[in-house]
Amino acid sequence: MPERGDHSDRGDEMVRRLVEAAGVVIDEHGYAGASTPEILRRAGGVSRGALYHHFEGKEQLGQAVLARQDSFFQRISDRTASGPPPTLWLQSLIDVSYEYTSSILMDPVLRAAVRLSIEPGPFQTATSYAGPMSAVTALLESARGSHELQDHVRPSAASRTLVGCYSGIQLLALALAERDQLRGEVAEMWSLLMPGLARPSVLARLQLAPPDS
């Protein structure tokens, strides 16, 4: 007779397969173009009944895709709040941007979460941006506390600008099918924006380019 843990493990595996498949299809076709039959096919021929056992429908699958992004930025927020302070908080912010960019390039579910956030539809809401905004604001608040920011910089406002710029880069890369150039575009973003954020003495110490460049 199967143990309860076996059922739980199989259920978790089914959820993972469905979310991964939804991520792939949404990344390729957008939310509106992501059909449930195609998601089921990409999940390995999962039945419609199995889908509805775990999710109410495509919108709840989209919420699960966005949860992958929320988890990433929650880890960043937790690390900022409880981890050892870095040498420079602004360098930590730059490093997080490249960490996220690398994760997007490797993980279709994260790419789908970005697409859900930037394309017109049920997920183009303030909630979709709450995780990134919170994590970036926390890093900027820490940078201000360490006297790394110029006096005019307000972390909450700067966070909106940075998240907006990064989202715009994502949208343009999607439209031009140039996601392989994302790391270079992020580097260009920092070269333009960081001089307006960091004190000159701090700016001179920052590595704006990708870590392996």
C-alpha positions as CSV (number, residue, x, y, z in Angstrom):
1,M,0.0,0.0,0.0
2,P,1.5,3.4,-1.0
3,E,2.7,5.6,1.9
4,R,1.3,9.0,2.3
5,G,4.7,10.5,1.5
6,D,4.7,8.7,-1.8
7,H,1.5,10.4,-2.8
8,S,2.9,13.8,-1.7
9,D,6.1,13.3,-3.6
10,R,4.1,12.4,-6.8
11,G,1.9,15.4,-6.3
12,D,4.9,17.7,-5.9
13,E,6.5,16.2,-9.0
14,M,3.3,16.8,-11.0
15,V,3.0,20.4,-9.9
16,R,6.7,20.9,-10.9
17,R,6.1,19.4,-14.3
18,L,3.0,21.6,-14.9
19,V,4.7,24.8,-13.8
20,E,7.8,24.1,-15.8
21,A,5.7,23.3,-18.9
22,A,3.6,26.4,-18.4
23,G,6.8,28.5,-18.1
24,V,8.1,27.1,-21.4
25,V,4.9,27.8,-23.3
26,I,4.3,31.2,-21.8
27,D,7.9,32.2,-22.5
28,E,7.4,31.2,-26.1
29,H,3.9,32.4,-26.8
30,G,2.9,34.8,-24.0
31,Y,0.0,34.3,-21.6
32,A,-2.8,34.8,-24.2
33,G,-1.2,32.4,-26.6
34,A,-0.4,29.7,-24.1
35,S,-3.0,27.0,-24.6
36,T,-3.9,24.5,-21.9
37,P,-3.5,21.5,-24.3
38,E,0.0,22.7,-25.3
39,I,1.0,23.0,-21.6
40,L,-0.3,19.5,-20.9
41,R,1.6,18.2,-23.9
42,R,4.9,19.9,-22.8
43,A,4.3,18.4,-19.3
44,G,4.6,15.0,-20.8
45,G,1.1,14.2,-21.8
46,V,-0.5,15.1,-18.5
47,S,-4.3,14.7,-18.4
48,R,-6.6,17.6,-18.0
49,G,-8.0,16.0,-14.9
50,A,-4.5,15.9,-13.4
51,L,-4.1,19.6,-14.1
52,Y,-7.4,20.5,-12.5
53,H,-6.5,18.4,-9.5
54,H,-3.7,20.8,-8.7
55,F,-4.7,24.0,-10.3
56,E,-8.0,25.7,-11.0
57,G,-6.9,26.7,-14.5
58,K,-4.4,28.6,-16.6
59,E,-4.5,31.7,-14.4
60,Q,-3.6,29.8,-11.3
61,L,-0.7,28.3,-13.3
62,G,0.4,31.8,-14.2
63,Q,0.4,32.6,-10.5
64,A,2.6,29.7,-9.8
65,V,5.0,30.9,-12.5
66,L,5.1,34.3,-10.9
67,A,5.8,32.7,-7.5
68,R,9.2,31.5,-8.9
69,Q,10.1,35.2,-9.3
70,D,8.8,36.1,-5.9
71,S,10.9,33.3,-4.3
72,F,14.0,34.7,-6.0
73,F,13.5,38.2,-4.7
74,Q,12.4,36.9,-1.3
75,R,15.8,35.2,-1.0
76,I,17.5,38.5,-1.9
77,S,15.4,40.4,0.7
78,D,16.2,37.8,3.4
79,R,19.9,37.9,2.5
80,T,19.9,41.7,2.8
81,A,18.1,41.6,6.2
82,S,20.1,38.9,7.9
83,G,23.2,38.1,6.0
84,P,26.7,39.7,6.7
85,P,26.9,43.2,5.2
86,P,28.9,43.4,1.9
87,T,31.8,45.7,1.4
88,L,29.5,47.9,-0.7
89,W,25.7,47.6,-0.8
90,L,25.6,49.1,-4.3
91,Q,27.9,46.4,-5.6
92,S,25.6,43.9,-4.1
93,L,22.7,45.5,-6.0
94,I,24.7,45.3,-9.2
95,D,25.6,41.7,-8.5
96,V,22.0,40.8,-7.9
97,S,21.0,42.2,-11.2
98,Y,23.5,39.9,-13.0
99,E,22.5,37.0,-10.8
100,Y,18.9,37.5,-11.9
101,T,19.8,38.0,-15.5
102,S,21.8,34.7,-15.5
103,S,18.8,33.0,-13.9
104,I,16.4,34.3,-16.5
105,L,18.7,33.1,-19.3
106,M,18.8,29.6,-17.8
107,D,15.2,29.2,-16.4
108,P,12.2,29.4,-18.7
109,V,9.9,29.8,-15.8
110,L,11.6,33.0,-14.7
111,R,11.5,34.2,-18.3
112,A,7.8,33.5,-18.3
113,A,7.4,35.4,-15.1
114,V,9.0,38.4,-16.7
115,R,6.8,38.1,-19.7
116,L,3.7,37.9,-17.6
117,S,4.7,41.1,-15.8
118,I,5.4,43.2,-18.9
119,E,2.7,42.0,-21.3
120,P,-0.9,43.3,-21.1
121,G,-3.0,40.8,-19.3
122,P,-4.1,39.7,-15.8
123,F,-0.6,39.8,-14.4
124,Q,0.5,43.2,-15.5
125,T,-0.2,44.6,-12.0
126,A,1.6,46.2,-9.0
127,T,1.6,42.8,-7.3
128,S,3.8,41.3,-10.0
129,Y,6.4,43.9,-9.3
130,A,6.2,43.9,-5.5
131,G,9.0,41.4,-5.0
132,P,11.6,43.1,-7.2
133,M,10.6,46.6,-5.8
134,S,10.9,45.4,-2.2
135,A,14.3,43.8,-2.7
136,V,15.8,46.7,-4.6
137,T,14.4,49.2,-2.1
138,A,16.0,47.2,0.8
139,L,19.4,47.2,-0.9
140,L,19.2,50.9,-1.6
141,E,18.1,51.7,2.0
142,S,21.1,49.7,3.2
143,A,23.3,51.7,0.8
144,R,21.9,54.9,2.1
145,G,22.6,53.8,5.7
146,S,26.2,53.2,4.7
147,H,26.5,56.6,3.0
148,E,27.0,55.2,-0.5
149,L,24.2,57.1,-2.1
150,Q,24.2,60.7,-3.2
151,D,22.1,63.0,-0.9
152,H,19.3,63.5,-3.4
153,V,18.6,59.8,-3.9
154,R,15.4,58.5,-2.3
155,P,15.5,54.6,-2.2
156,S,11.8,54.1,-2.9
157,A,11.8,56.4,-5.9
158,A,15.1,55.1,-7.2
159,S,13.8,51.5,-6.9
160,R,10.9,52.4,-9.2
161,T,13.3,53.8,-11.8
162,L,15.7,50.8,-11.7
163,V,13.0,48.2,-11.9
164,G,11.3,50.1,-14.7
165,C,14.5,50.4,-16.6
166,Y,15.3,46.7,-16.2
167,S,11.8,45.8,-17.2
168,G,12.1,48.0,-20.3
169,I,15.4,46.2,-21.2
170,Q,13.6,42.9,-20.9
171,L,10.7,44.1,-23.0
172,L,13.0,45.3,-25.8
173,A,15.1,42.2,-25.7
174,L,11.9,40.1,-26.1
175,A,10.6,42.2,-28.9
176,L,13.9,42.1,-30.8
177,A,14.6,38.4,-29.9
178,E,17.9,39.5,-28.4
179,R,17.9,38.0,-25.0
180,D,21.4,36.7,-25.5
181,Q,22.5,40.3,-25.2
182,L,20.8,40.9,-21.9
183,R,24.0,41.0,-19.8
184,G,25.5,43.6,-22.0
185,E,22.3,45.7,-21.9
186,V,22.3,45.5,-18.1
187,A,25.9,46.7,-18.0
188,E,25.0,49.6,-20.2
189,M,22.1,50.4,-17.8
190,W,24.4,50.6,-14.9
191,S,27.0,52.7,-16.7
192,L,24.2,55.3,-17.4
193,L,22.3,55.2,-14.1
194,M,24.9,54.4,-11.3
195,P,26.7,57.8,-11.7
196,G,23.4,59.4,-10.6
197,L,23.1,57.1,-7.6
198,A,26.5,56.6,-6.1
199,R,28.8,59.0,-4.4
200,P,31.9,59.6,-6.6
201,S,34.2,57.9,-4.1
202,V,31.9,54.8,-4.1
203,L,31.4,54.9,-7.9
204,A,35.1,54.6,-8.5
205,R,35.1,51.3,-6.5
206,L,32.2,49.6,-8.3
207,Q,32.4,46.9,-10.9
208,L,29.6,47.7,-13.3
209,A,30.4,45.1,-15.9
210,P,29.2,41.4,-15.5
211,P,31.4,39.5,-13.1
212,D,33.0,37.2,-15.7
213,S,33.6,40.0,-18.3
